[in-house]
């Protein structure tokens, strides 16, 4: 005959085992996400550097250009 102590002990061990598996799964998912974030960071850093190198020789503000729209002298 099963007594109440053995049932509670078995349930407690099962609960602790479930928590252990959950923690391992969480650590695995966190490691995968960390790797993906690092890869994205490297890619974005390379793209940003490329963008900045291309824009260095460009006149970003276009302060020295004349507008292509001219006001007309004709009055309607």
C-alpha positions as CSV (number, residue, x, y, z in Angstrom):
1,X,0.0,0.0,0.0
2,X,1.3,3.5,-0.9
3,X,1.5,6.0,1.8
4,X,1.1,9.7,1.3
5,X,4.8,10.5,1.9
6,X,5.9,8.4,-1.1
7,X,3.3,10.0,-3.4
8,X,4.4,13.5,-2.3
9,X,8.1,12.6,-2.6
10,X,7.5,11.2,-6.2
11,X,5.5,14.3,-7.2
12,X,8.3,16.6,-5.8
13,X,11.0,14.7,-7.7
14,X,8.9,14.9,-10.9
15,X,8.5,18.7,-10.4
16,X,12.2,19.2,-9.8
17,X,13.0,17.2,-12.9
18,X,10.6,19.3,-14.9
19,X,12.2,22.5,-13.7
20,X,15.7,21.1,-14.5
21,X,14.7,20.3,-18.1
22,X,13.0,23.7,-18.5
23,X,16.2,25.5,-17.3
24,X,18.3,23.5,-19.8
25,X,15.9,24.3,-22.6
26,X,15.9,28.0,-21.7
27,X,19.7,28.1,-21.6
28,X,19.9,26.5,-25.0
29,X,17.4,29.0,-26.5
30,X,19.3,31.9,-24.9
31,X,22.6,30.7,-26.4
32,X,21.0,30.4,-29.9
33,X,19.5,33.9,-29.6
34,X,22.9,35.3,-28.4
35,X,24.7,33.9,-31.4
36,X,22.1,35.3,-33.8
37,X,22.3,38.8,-32.2
38,X,26.1,38.7,-32.5
39,X,25.9,37.8,-36.1
40,X,23.3,40.6,-36.8
41,X,25.5,43.1,-34.9
42,X,28.6,42.2,-37.1
43,X,26.5,42.4,-40.3
44,X,25.0,45.8,-39.4
45,X,28.4,47.1,-38.3
46,X,29.9,46.1,-41.8
47,X,26.9,47.7,-43.6
48,X,27.1,50.9,-41.6
49,X,30.9,51.2,-42.2
50,X,30.3,50.6,-46.0
51,X,27.5,53.3,-46.0
52,X,29.8,55.8,-44.2
53,X,32.7,55.1,-46.5
54,X,30.4,55.7,-49.5
55,X,29.0,58.9,-48.1
56,X,32.3,60.5,-47.1
57,X,33.0,61.8,-50.6
58,X,29.4,62.8,-51.2
59,X,28.1,66.2,-50.4
60,X,25.4,65.1,-48.0
61,X,23.9,68.6,-47.5
62,X,24.1,69.6,-51.2
63,X,24.9,73.2,-50.0
64,X,26.8,74.1,-53.2
65,X,24.1,73.0,-55.7
66,X,21.7,75.3,-57.4
67,X,18.0,74.3,-57.3
68,X,16.6,72.9,-60.6
69,X,13.4,74.8,-60.2
70,X,13.4,78.3,-61.4
71,X,10.8,80.9,-60.7
72,X,9.0,82.1,-63.9
73,X,8.6,85.8,-64.7
74,X,5.3,85.2,-66.4
75,X,2.2,86.3,-64.5
76,X,-1.1,84.9,-65.4
